[in-house]
Amino acid sequence: MIPSPDIAGTAPDQVDWRALAGRLFPQGHDIAEKDNFLSGSAQVDGATVTVVGTTGHTPIGIEIALAQAQAILATVRDHPGRAIVILVDTQGQRLRHRDEMLGINSYMAHLGKCVELARRSGHRVIGLVYDQALSGGFITSGLIADACYALPAATIRVMGLPAMARITKVPEERLTELARSNPVFAPGPENYLRMGGVADIWSGDLAQSLRDALAVDRSADRRAVAGLERGGRRLAQHVIDAVADDVPFK
């Protein structure tokens, strides 16, 4: 256990996962890091939870996707009902020819299926973005959980505005203007909170925040509902309802 409340890492742009784990799991943990992959277990209110995650802004390649899937499957097999906590710090999907040729999309889909198997087997799955969460790496970690949370200083975005401008051919100045009023275009945990992608932003007593999150039944996906209620996604739930009711969307 790390008693220091300071979670700033030694590098100015990174968060120290060890200090974070000390605040999340004051009752103790045995989380270990290997090649920027985090795995282990921790104690929460006397119960053991499985912890998997990433650090060092590492991209999600086939090795980490498989390692996360293996840890989740081992939990389902050996520890029925045990909660799973995913700690997120990634710069996104690894952009290498090797990973693409090996079918990185299939590895990520496999990870998603493993999380869904855990969910259907009675495991609570909680994601926490404690540093970076970008693009495909975020989808297969925090967003795939029952609920995703974030720290106030976390960086969350699907695509940076300069890259978005290059892809969409919309001037960056126009995208910057849109980002001021539309959270879909804007990075940051507050905007993802408005859209429903982030359930809450944690500050203060992180251990209590985790306990509260694990106590909530999120078996039903209410992210689109939350986005509508918070004004960040005004049409998603209406479209979902129209499709479910098989009626034309207006």
N, C-alpha and C positions, 0 to 999 in steps of 0.2 A: 504494500500500500504506500502511495506517495502522499504525504500530508500537505504539501505545498498547494495553495489555491491557484497559483499562477500557472496557466496552461499555455503561455507563449513559449514556442520552441526556441532552440538555440539559433536556428535560422530565422531571419526577420519575417519571412513570409510563410512560416510553417508553425503549426500547433503541436505541442509536445503531447503525444497520445498517452504517455505514461502518467503525466500529471492529470490529464483528463480522466483516465481510468481511476486514479485515486479519488477524484471527486465523484465520479459516477458510482463507484463500488467501494465505499469506505469500510465495508465488512470484509474486504479482501478479494483478490483475483489472482489467477495464474496466467494471464494473457501474455503471449510471447510473439515476437516479430521475427519473420524470416522473409527476406527479399521483399519487404514492404507489405507482406501479408500478415494480418493479425488474426490470431486464433487462441482459444482457451475457454475458460469458464470463470464465473464470478458469482459472488453472493449478493442477493437482493432480498432483504427481510428474511434471512435465514433459508431462502430457497436458492438453488443453483440455476444460473442461466448460461446458455452458450453464447460466446462472443466471437464474431468473425468481422473482418473489416480490412481496411487498407490504410496506408499512411504514406507520407513523402510525396503527395500529389501523384502517386503512381498511376499509370494508365492501366486499364483492365484488358489484359491479354488472355490468351487461352489458358496459361498456367494458373493465374489467379482465379479465373472463372471456374476452373476445375477444382481448385483448392477450396473455394467457398462452397461449391456444390458438395464436395466430399465431406466437409465439416457438417453441413446441414443434414445430409443423408445419415451420417454417423449419429447425429443427435436423434433423428427420427427412429433409427434402429435401436439405439442403446438407451435412450432417455425419453420415453414417451411423455408427451405433454410439457416438456421443458421449454421455457421461453427462449427465444433467439434474439439477440441484439446485434445489429449490423452498424458498425462505425464507418462512416464514409469520409474519405479524403482521396479524390481521384481527379485527374485531369481529363478523364473520359476514356473512350475506347482506344486501344492502342492502334495507331495508324501505321502498320507495317505490312509490306507485301506478304511476308511469311504468314502472319495471322489471317490475312484475307484469303490466301490460298488454302489454308487449313480449315477455313470456314468458321471464323470467329463468331458469326451470327448464330451458328448452331450451338456453339459452346455457351453463349449467353442465353439462348433459348433453353438449353439444358438446365442452367442455373435457375432460370425462372420457373421451370417445371418442378425443380427440387423445392423451391420456396413454396410453391402452390401445394405440393405434396405435404410439406410440413404443416401448412395452414389447415388443410383438410384433415390432417391427423391430430388436430387439437393443439398445435403449438402457436403461441402468440409470437408475432414477428415485428420487431420495432427497429426502425432505422433512425440514425442520428447523424446529420451532416455537421461535423465539427470543424471542417476546414474547407476544402474545395469539393464541389460536385458539379461536374460538367458532362453534358451530352450523354452518349450511350452508357458510359460508366455509371452515371447517376441512375439511369433507368433500371439497370440490372442490380442495383444495390438499394439505395434509400427508397426510391419510388416503388419498388416491387414489394416492399414491406406492407404489413397491415396499415401502418401509419408511419409517416416520416416527420421527424422533428429537426430543428436546427439551432445552432448557437447564434447569437446576434451578429458576430463578425464573420460568419460563414459566407463563402462565395458560391452562389448557385446560379447557373445559367445553362441553357441548352446550346446557345451559340452566341459568341461575342458580336456586338453590333457591327464592327468592321467586316467580319466574316459574313454576317447576315447580309450586309450591303452588297458584297461581291456575289453572293449566291442569288439573291432576289433581284439584283440590279436596281434596287431602290436606294437613292442617295443616303449616305450615313447621316447627314444632317436631318433628313426627314425621319429616319428611324429614331434618332435621338429625341426629336420632338414628340414622336408617338410614344416613346418610352416614359415620358413625363406623366402621361395620363392613362396609359394602357399597360398593365402589368405583364401582358404576354410578351411585350418587347423588352422588358426591363429585367436586369439581373437582381440578385439579392434575395435573402430569406423573406423580407417583408412582402415582396411581390408574389412569391410562391405561396406565402400564407394567404394572401388575397385570392389567389387562384384555387386554393384548396389542396395544392400539392404538398404543402407543409401544414401539419395539423396544429403546431404551436412552436413558438420560439422560446427556448429555455434560457433562463438566467438565474442567478442566485444559487439555490440549493439544487444542484443537478441530480443528486441521489433521490431526493423527494420527487422531482419531476419524472424521473424514470419509474419510480414506484407507482406514481399516479397513472402514467401511460400504460404500464403493464396491467393495471386494474380495469382499464376500459375495454369493453367488448367492441372490437372493430371488425367483426366478421362480415358486416355489410359495408360495401364500398360507398362512402358518402362524400368523396372528394368533389364530385361535380355539384352536389347539393351545397357543400361548404363554399365552393367558388361562386355559386349563385347568391347565397346569403351574404357573402362578403363583397360582392360587386366586382369580383375579378374575372369571372367567366359567366357571362350573362345568358349564353345560349346553349351551353353543353348539356345541362340537365333537361332543357326543353326538347332538344334533339333526342336524348335518351328516352324520354317519356313517349315521344312520337313514334320512335322505332318500336318500343315495347308494346305500345297500343295499336301499332300498324295503322297509323293515321298520317295523312300528309302534314308535313311541318310547315307552319305559317310564320 
